[in-house]
């Protein structure tokens, strides 16, 4: 197969974003930097918002979730929302994590964050990143930190001492997954963090630190058609959504909204997660800030569409029996529309039809994912967020292999395709003429 220059460029830009985003804190900071450089005005949730039509804004919550929005120049008639998440399964450091005295080595005490494929974390270079809360006289300041070097490793037990390892091994996080930190029992993780930030360790008053995979992303395959990287789920969708927002032409009546939540991997039930009120609060403040009422808010939401963008399972060539007999998404097969009768995914007949029309307008292929009927799958943030903001929503993503592994694999073509679809979504004009009757058409834009 042929991989064109635009697809390679998009894939390379994605890998740069992933390398700069070891945790949701760095991902949020990286997106905010790009947005402010593009002229988006930063808002603070604790201050009065003075919004203007035709202007662009960005707001963060907890430093790990972000919403950027572009207001229309005319009357606000609907929201075009794309929601993704910036967190991924890994290991969180506990307070005072150093464990000494075992074979002369210091290990770090960790707990699992999300549903990681634990066996994939053995014997590879790892580092630590996240945030710390630093005391500066009478003020507490949040600082992002990334040690940014090969710092720890989780060594596996040699096969000579566990000869049945290839017959299957149950990993215990408290015993098997403790990273080796060093031989110096006096050295503390806080010292490494303080050295990285060039501060005194005693100034650190709080922390949210995670172990992450340092492996560099790789483009590979006979025709360089594959991309393997840590954290594809879900930084690939967050990256595509942001680029789709930048590429979309301004709308006369629709507000384009890019959301990147935190804590999806642990249920989204936090103030910065999709189960919190971050999106609802922001949308209400937009309507009220433009002089509308709560009645206007409900009317506008009824004419809105949200795409929940989170990656999907590709059919595994060695385990085709694990896939649905009919729906088997493939790498480089385009946007995946995800369905679940039990509403683990929020796509229904209406939102699926709307997504298909948008894909056709964007000129990108699409495919369908449904779990085997006897194999329940995971959920995503779409159905969770609609408990706060009830609107037409579809779950989509990019097909990938090895989801929740320390290193995941997708197709090189699909980042550009998802970006094109989301650009079209941000530009589209959908009107709910009556309950069950919708008109969707790409608005007329001057692309120059």
C-alpha positions as CSV (number, residue, x, y, z in Angstrom):
1,X,0.0,0.0,0.0
2,X,1.0,3.6,-0.5
3,X,1.3,6.1,2.4
4,X,1.2,9.6,1.1
5,X,3.2,12.6,2.4
6,X,0.3,14.2,4.2
7,X,-0.4,11.0,6.2
8,X,3.2,10.6,7.1
9,X,3.4,14.3,8.2
10,X,0.3,13.8,10.4
11,X,1.7,10.6,11.9
12,X,5.0,12.2,12.7
13,X,3.3,15.2,14.3
14,X,1.3,12.8,16.4
15,X,4.4,11.1,17.7
16,X,5.9,14.4,18.7
17,X,2.8,15.2,20.7
18,X,2.8,11.8,22.4
19,X,6.5,12.1,23.3
20,X,5.7,15.5,24.9
21,X,2.7,14.1,26.8
22,X,3.7,11.4,29.3
23,X,0.6,12.2,31.5
24,X,-2.6,14.2,31.1
25,X,-1.0,17.2,32.8
26,X,1.7,17.5,30.0
27,X,-0.9,16.8,27.3
28,X,-3.2,19.6,28.7
29,X,-0.2,22.0,28.9
30,X,0.9,21.2,25.3
31,X,-2.6,21.7,23.9
32,X,-3.0,25.0,25.9
33,X,0.3,26.3,24.5
34,X,-0.8,25.6,21.0
35,X,-4.2,27.2,21.5
36,X,-2.9,30.4,23.1
37,X,-0.2,30.7,20.3
38,X,-3.1,30.4,17.8
39,X,-4.9,33.3,19.5
40,X,-7.2,31.5,22.0
41,X,-7.8,33.6,25.1
42,X,-7.3,31.8,28.4
43,X,-10.2,31.8,30.8
44,X,-10.2,31.1,34.5
45,X,-13.2,29.2,36.0
46,X,-13.0,31.4,39.1
47,X,-13.3,34.7,37.2
48,X,-16.0,36.5,35.3
49,X,-16.1,35.5,31.6
50,X,-16.5,38.3,29.2
51,X,-17.1,36.5,25.9
52,X,-17.4,38.0,22.4
53,X,-18.9,36.5,19.3
54,X,-16.4,35.4,16.8
55,X,-13.6,35.0,19.4
56,X,-11.8,31.9,20.6
57,X,-11.3,30.7,24.2
58,X,-9.7,27.9,26.2
59,X,-10.2,26.9,29.8
60,X,-8.6,24.1,31.9
61,X,-9.7,22.3,35.1
62,X,-7.2,20.6,37.5
63,X,-4.5,21.2,34.9
64,X,-5.4,17.9,33.4
65,X,-8.6,18.6,31.4
66,X,-9.2,21.2,28.8
67,X,-12.0,22.7,26.8
68,X,-11.4,25.0,23.8
69,X,-14.2,26.7,21.9
70,X,-14.6,28.9,18.9
71,X,-17.7,31.2,19.0
72,X,-19.7,32.0,15.9
73,X,-19.9,35.5,14.6
74,X,-23.7,35.3,14.4
75,X,-26.4,34.0,16.6
76,X,-25.4,30.8,18.5
77,X,-27.6,27.9,17.2
78,X,-25.7,24.8,18.2
79,X,-22.6,23.2,19.6
80,X,-20.3,20.9,17.6
81,X,-18.4,19.0,20.3
82,X,-15.5,16.5,20.0
83,X,-14.6,14.9,23.3
84,X,-11.5,12.8,24.0
85,X,-9.3,12.0,27.1
86,X,-5.6,12.6,28.0
87,X,-5.0,9.9,30.6
88,X,-3.8,6.3,30.0
89,X,-3.3,3.1,32.1
90,X,-0.1,3.2,34.0
91,X,1.2,3.2,37.6
92,X,0.8,6.0,40.1
93,X,3.5,6.5,42.8
94,X,2.2,6.3,46.3
95,X,3.3,8.9,48.9
96,X,6.8,8.2,50.3
97,X,7.2,5.5,47.6
98,X,10.8,4.3,48.4
99,X,11.0,0.7,49.5
100,X,14.5,-0.4,50.6
101,X,16.2,-3.5,51.9
102,X,15.4,-6.1,49.2
103,X,18.6,-7.3,47.6
104,X,20.2,-4.0,48.2
105,X,17.9,-2.3,45.7
106,X,15.4,0.5,46.3
107,X,12.0,0.0,44.6
108,X,9.1,2.4,44.2
109,X,5.7,1.6,45.8
110,X,3.1,2.0,43.1
111,X,-0.6,1.2,42.5
112,X,-2.2,0.5,39.1
113,X,-4.1,3.3,37.4
114,X,-6.7,2.0,35.0
115,X,-6.7,-1.4,33.3
116,X,-3.2,-1.9,32.0
117,X,-1.9,-5.0,30.3
118,X,0.6,-5.5,33.1
119,X,2.9,-8.1,31.4
120,X,3.8,-5.5,28.7
121,X,5.5,-3.2,31.2
122,X,8.4,-5.6,32.1
123,X,12.0,-5.0,31.1
124,X,11.6,-1.7,29.3
125,X,13.0,1.8,30.2
126,X,10.5,3.8,32.2
127,X,10.4,7.3,33.7
128,X,8.3,9.4,36.0
129,X,6.1,12.4,35.2
130,X,3.1,14.3,36.5
131,X,2.7,17.3,38.7
132,X,3.9,18.5,42.1
133,X,2.5,21.3,44.3
134,X,5.3,23.6,45.4
135,X,5.3,26.1,48.3
136,X,6.5,29.5,47.3
137,X,6.4,31.5,50.5
138,X,2.6,31.7,51.3
139,X,1.5,30.4,47.9
140,X,1.0,26.9,46.5
141,X,2.0,26.6,42.9
142,X,1.4,23.6,40.5
143,X,4.4,22.6,38.5
144,X,4.3,20.0,35.7
145,X,7.4,17.7,35.9
146,X,8.8,15.1,33.6
147,X,12.1,13.5,34.7
148,X,12.6,12.8,31.0
149,X,15.3,10.2,31.2
150,X,15.4,6.4,31.7
151,X,14.9,6.3,35.4
152,X,13.3,3.0,36.6
153,X,12.6,-0.5,35.2
154,X,10.3,-3.4,36.2
155,X,12.5,-6.5,35.8
156,X,10.8,-9.8,35.1
157,X,11.7,-13.0,36.8
158,X,14.1,-15.1,34.8
159,X,12.5,-18.1,33.1
160,X,14.9,-20.4,35.0
161,X,13.2,-19.4,38.2
162,X,9.7,-19.4,36.7
163,X,9.8,-22.1,34.0
164,X,6.0,-22.0,33.5
165,X,6.0,-18.3,32.7
166,X,5.1,-19.0,29.1
167,X,2.0,-20.9,30.2
168,X,0.5,-17.8,31.7
169,X,1.4,-15.6,34.7
170,X,-0.9,-13.7,37.0
171,X,0.7,-10.3,37.8
172,X,0.3,-8.9,41.3
173,X,0.9,-5.1,41.3
174,X,2.1,-5.0,44.9
175,X,4.7,-7.8,44.3
176,X,5.5,-8.1,40.6
177,X,5.2,-4.6,39.3
178,X,7.4,-2.5,41.7
179,X,9.9,-0.5,39.6
180,X,13.6,-0.7,40.6
181,X,14.8,2.8,41.4
182,X,18.5,2.5,42.5
183,X,21.1,1.1,44.9
184,X,21.5,4.2,47.0
185,X,19.0,3.8,49.9
186,X,19.4,7.4,50.9
187,X,18.1,8.8,47.6
188,X,14.5,9.8,47.4
189,X,12.2,10.3,44.5
190,X,11.5,13.8,45.7
191,X,15.2,14.6,45.3
192,X,15.1,13.6,41.6
193,X,11.9,15.6,41.1
194,X,13.4,18.6,42.9
195,X,16.6,18.4,40.8
196,X,14.6,18.3,37.6
197,X,12.7,21.4,38.6
198,X,15.7,23.1,40.2
199,X,14.0,23.6,43.6
200,X,14.5,22.3,47.1
201,X,12.8,19.0,47.9
202,X,11.4,20.5,51.1
203,X,9.3,22.8,49.0
204,X,7.2,20.0,47.5
205,X,3.9,19.8,49.4
206,X,1.9,17.5,47.2
207,X,2.3,15.2,44.1
208,X,0.5,13.3,41.4
209,X,3.3,11.3,39.8
210,X,3.1,8.4,37.4
211,X,5.4,5.8,35.8
212,X,5.3,6.0,32.0
213,X,6.9,4.1,29.1
214,X,9.9,5.9,27.6
215,X,9.8,3.9,24.4
216,X,10.0,6.2,21.3
217,X,7.1,5.8,18.8
218,X,8.0,3.9,15.6
219,X,6.6,3.8,12.1
220,X,7.2,0.4,10.6
221,X,6.0,-2.3,8.2
222,X,6.8,-3.4,4.7
223,X,5.4,-0.1,3.4
224,X,5.8,1.8,6.6
225,X,2.0,1.5,7.1
226,X,2.0,0.9,10.9
227,X,2.6,3.2,13.8
228,X,3.4,1.9,17.3
229,X,3.6,4.1,20.3
230,X,2.8,4.4,24.0
231,X,-0.5,6.2,24.8
232,X,-2.2,6.0,21.4
233,X,-5.3,5.5,23.4
234,X,-6.4,8.3,23.6
235,X,-3.8,10.9,22.7
236,X,-4.3,10.1,19.0
237,X,-7.9,11.2,19.2
238,X,-7.1,14.3,21.3
239,X,-4.4,15.3,18.8
240,X,-6.8,14.8,15.8
241,X,-9.6,16.7,17.5
242,X,-7.3,19.7,18.2
243,X,-6.0,19.7,14.7
244,X,-9.5,19.4,13.3
245,X,-10.5,22.5,15.3
246,X,-7.5,24.4,13.9
247,X,-8.3,23.3,10.3
248,X,-12.1,24.0,10.5
249,X,-13.3,27.2,9.0
250,X,-15.2,29.6,11.3
251,X,-19.0,29.0,11.4
252,X,-21.6,31.7,11.3
253,X,-23.9,30.0,13.8
254,X,-22.2,26.9,15.3
255,X,-19.7,26.9,18.2
256,X,-16.9,24.4,17.7
257,X,-15.9,22.8,21.1
258,X,-12.8,20.6,21.6
259,X,-12.8,18.8,25.0
260,X,-10.1,16.6,26.5
261,X,-11.1,15.1,29.8
262,X,-9.1,13.3,32.5
263,X,-9.7,10.1,34.4
264,X,-11.5,8.2,31.7
265,X,-9.5,5.1,32.4
266,X,-10.8,5.0,36.0
267,X,-14.4,5.8,35.4
268,X,-14.6,9.5,34.7
269,X,-16.2,10.3,38.0
270,X,-14.1,13.3,39.0
271,X,-14.5,17.1,38.6
272,X,-12.1,16.9,35.6
273,X,-13.7,13.8,34.1
274,X,-16.5,13.3,31.7
275,X,-18.8,12.4,34.6
276,X,-18.2,15.8,36.2
277,X,-19.8,19.1,35.3
278,X,-16.9,20.6,33.4
279,X,-18.6,20.5,29.9
280,X,-22.0,21.4,31.2
281,X,-20.6,24.3,33.2
282,X,-18.7,25.6,30.2
283,X,-21.6,25.3,27.8
284,X,-24.0,27.1,30.1
285,X,-21.5,29.9,30.7
286,X,-21.1,30.3,26.9
287,X,-24.9,30.7,26.4
288,X,-25.3,33.1,29.4
289,X,-22.1,35.0,28.5
290,X,-23.6,35.7,25.0
291,X,-26.7,37.1,26.6
292,X,-28.9,34.0,26.3
293,X,-31.1,32.3,28.9
294,X,-31.4,28.8,30.3
295,X,-34.2,28.3,27.8
296,X,-31.8,29.2,25.0
297,X,-29.3,26.7,26.5
298,X,-31.8,23.8,26.3
299,X,-32.8,24.8,22.7
300,X,-29.2,25.1,21.6
301,X,-28.2,21.7,23.1
302,X,-31.1,20.1,21.3
303,X,-29.5,21.3,18.0
304,X,-26.1,20.0,18.9
305,X,-24.0,17.0,18.2
306,X,-21.1,15.5,20.2
307,X,-18.5,13.0,18.9
308,X,-16.9,10.9,21.6
309,X,-13.5,10.1,20.1
310,X,-11.8,7.2,21.8
311,X,-9.9,4.4,20.0
312,X,-11.4,1.1,19.0
313,X,-10.2,-2.5,18.7
314,X,-9.0,-3.7,15.4
315,X,-9.4,-7.3,14.5
316,X,-6.3,-9.1,15.6
317,X,-4.8,-11.3,12.9
318,X,-3.8,-14.0,15.4
319,X,-7.1,-13.9,17.2
320,X,-9.9,-13.3,14.7
321,X,-12.2,-15.4,16.8
322,X,-12.2,-12.6,19.4
323,X,-13.9,-10.2,17.0
324,X,-17.5,-10.0,15.9
325,X,-18.1,-12.4,13.0
326,X,-19.2,-9.5,10.7
327,X,-17.7,-6.3,12.0
328,X,-13.9,-6.5,12.0
329,X,-12.3,-3.1,11.9
330,X,-8.8,-3.0,10.3
331,X,-5.8,-0.8,10.6
332,X,-5.8,2.0,8.0
333,X,-9.5,1.4,7.4
334,X,-10.7,4.8,8.4
335,X,-13.0,6.2,11.1
336,X,-14.6,3.5,13.4
337,X,-18.2,4.0,14.5
338,X,-18.7,2.1,17.7
339,X,-22.0,0.5,18.7
340,X,-23.3,-1.3,21.9
341,X,-26.8,-2.5,22.6
342,X,-26.2,-2.0,26.3
343,X,-25.0,1.6,25.6
344,X,-21.4,1.1,26.6
345,X,-21.0,3.2,23.5
346,X,-23.6,5.9,23.0
347,X,-24.0,5.6,19.3
348,X,-27.6,5.0,18.1
349,X,-29.2,5.0,14.7
350,X,-29.5,8.8,14.5
351,X,-26.0,9.6,15.6
352,X,-24.6,6.8,13.4
353,X,-26.4,8.3,10.4
354,X,-25.1,11.8,11.1
355,X,-21.5,10.5,11.4
356,X,-21.8,8.6,8.2
357,X,-22.9,11.7,6.4
358,X,-20.0,13.7,7.9
359,X,-17.6,11.0,6.8
360,X,-18.9,11.2,3.2
361,X,-18.6,15.0,3.3
362,X,-15.1,14.7,4.5
363,X,-14.2,12.1,1.9
364,X,-12.9,9.5,4.5
365,X,-13.8,5.8,4.8
366,X,-15.6,4.5,7.8
367,X,-16.1,1.1,9.4
368,X,-18.2,-0.4,12.3
369,X,-17.1,-1.9,15.6
370,X,-19.4,-4.1,17.7
371,X,-18.2,-6.5,20.4
372,X,-18.9,-10.2,20.1
373,X,-22.3,-10.8,21.7
374,X,-20.8,-13.1,24.3
375,X,-17.8,-10.8,25.1
376,X,-18.7,-7.5,26.9
377,X,-16.3,-4.7,26.1
378,X,-15.1,-1.6,27.8
379,X,-17.0,1.7,27.9
380,X,-15.9,5.2,27.0
381,X,-16.7,8.8,28.0
382,X,-19.6,9.3,25.5
383,X,-22.4,7.7,27.6
384,X,-20.9,9.1,30.8
385,X,-20.8,12.7,29.6
386,X,-24.4,12.6,28.3
387,X,-25.6,12.1,31.9
388,X,-24.6,15.8,32.3
389,X,-25.3,17.1,28.9
390,X,-28.0,15.2,27.0
391,X,-27.6,15.5,23.3
392,X,-27.1,13.4,20.2
393,X,-23.8,11.6,20.6
394,X,-21.8,9.1,18.7
395,X,-18.7,7.1,19.7
396,X,-16.0,6.9,17.1
397,X,-12.3,6.2,17.1
398,X,-9.3,4.8,15.2
399,X,-8.7,1.0,15.0
400,X,-5.7,-0.2,17.0
401,X,-4.1,-3.3,18.3
402,X,-2.9,-4.0,21.8
403,X,-5.2,-1.5,23.5
404,X,-4.0,-0.7,27.1
405,X,-0.6,-2.3,26.4
406,X,2.6,-0.3,27.2
407,X,2.9,0.0,23.4
408,X,-0.1,0.1,21.0
409,X,-0.3,-0.1,17.2
410,X,-2.5,1.7,14.7
411,X,-2.4,2.5,10.9
412,X,-0.4,5.5,9.6
413,X,-3.2,6.7,7.4
414,X,-5.9,7.1,10.1
415,X,-4.7,10.1,12.1
416,X,-5.1,12.3,9.0
417,X,-8.5,10.7,8.3
418,X,-9.9,11.3,11.8
419,X,-8.6,14.9,11.7
420,X,-10.5,15.4,8.3
421,X,-13.7,13.9,9.7
422,X,-13.5,16.1,12.9
423,X,-12.8,19.2,10.8
424,X,-16.0,18.5,8.9
425,X,-17.8,17.9,12.1
426,X,-16.7,21.2,13.5
427,X,-17.8,23.0,10.3
428,X,-21.1,21.2,9.9
429,X,-24.6,22.7,10.4
430,X,-27.1,20.2,11.9
431,X,-30.7,21.2,12.7
432,X,-33.2,19.1,14.6
433,X,-36.3,20.2,12.6
434,X,-38.5,17.9,14.7
435,X,-37.8,14.9,17.0
436,X,-36.4,12.3,14.6
437,X,-35.9,14.6,11.6
438,X,-32.5,16.2,11.1
439,X,-31.0,18.4,8.4
440,X,-27.2,18.3,8.1
441,X,-25.2,20.3,5.6
442,X,-21.8,21.7,5.4
443,X,-22.0,25.5,5.8
444,X,-20.6,27.7,3.1
445,X,-17.2,28.9,4.1
446,X,-14.5,31.0,2.6
447,X,-11.5,28.7,3.0
448,X,-9.1,31.6,2.4
